[in-house]
């Protein structure tokens, strides 16, 4: 058995690590908008669309973190990130490194991956009904 075949046994744990770290980073974007923590993202009250995005980031991030409703939430969040990219980033430049949209693209595709793959290990979605 090759090294890569042996590593395949750990695939659910790698996926869980990706899910958990992505969720923690995503939650941070929501808390920056809603609570100015760890830093304020913008001054003053949030426009309605930004408030909606912040709530999606916070609540959706928590659901992804614990692995609850992972697939539908991941699909919703991937859509949010696609909209965020094309509304807020793409108009200023074609290049993501210039328009600062690279995080939105990465979040979008990680959430799409979670939609197709499921949550991996350590997820509430994996609990068996009693």
N, C-alpha and C positions, 0 to 999 in steps of 0.2 A: 504494500500500500504506500502510495506516494505521500509526501508531506502535505500537498494540497488536498488530497483526499481525506487525510486525518483532520485537517483544519475545517473541513466541511461540517464536522460534528459541532463546531462552535458557531455556525452561521446564525442560529437564533439569538445568541448572546451578542454578537456583533451588531445585528439588526436592532436589538434592544438598546445598545449603547448609542447607536446613531439616532434612534427615536428619542431617547431621554436627553441627550445633549442638544439636539435640534430644538426640542420643546423648551428647555431651559433658556436657550438663546432667544427663542421666539417670545417667550413670556416677558423677557427683559424689554423687548420693543414695546409691548403693551404697557408695562409698568412705567416706562419712560414717558409715554403719552398721557397716561391716566394720573400718575402719582409723582411725576418728575423724579423718579428713582430708577436707577442710580444717578441719573442726570436728566435735566429737562430737555425734551426734544424740541419743544417750541414754547414760546411765551403766550400767555393769555388762554382764554377758553378755546377748546377744540371745535373746529367746524363739525357739523353732523357726520360727514363722511369719515373724517379722521376719528371721531368718537366711535363710530361703528367698527372701524378697522382696529382700534385699540381694544375694544371689547372682544372682537374675534381673536386677537392675538393673545389676550389674557386667558379667556375662558377656553378657547380652542387649544392653546398651548398647554393648559393644565390637563385637559382631556387626553391630549397626545402623550403628555408626560406619564400619566398613570396607565395609558393604554386602554382607555374606555371609548368605545365607538370610533376606534382608530381609523377605519377605512372611510366612513362618510365624513368625519371631521377633517381628515387629511385631504380629501377631495375638495371640500369647501375652502380650506386654507390655501391649497394650490391655486384655486381660482382667485382668491383674494390677492395673492402675490403676483399673479399674472396681471390683474387689473392695476395693482399698485405700480408695477413696472411700466406698463404702457401709459398710464395716466401721469405718473410723477417723474419717471426717469427717462424713458425713451424720447420724449419731445426735446430734451436738451442736447442729446447727442446719440448717434448710432452706437457708439462703443460703451459697453457697460462699465468699464474701468473709468471712463470719463464721466458718465452720467450717474455714477455711484449706485447703479442698479444691480451690481453683481450679487449682493446678498439676497435681493428679491428673487433673482433667477435661481440661485442655489436653494433657497427655501421652497420655491415652487416645485423644483424637480425632486427634492428630497420628499416633499409631501406627496407628489405623484408616485414616487417609489413606494412609500408607505401605503398608499391606496392600493397598489397592485400586490404588494408583498404581505401586508398585514403587519402586526405590531412586533413580532419577535417574542422573545422571552420576557418574563416579569410584567405581563400586561393583564389588566382586569378582564379584557376580552377573552383571555385564555381560561378563565375559571369555568369549571363544569357546574351546571345547574344541580342543585341538591335534590 
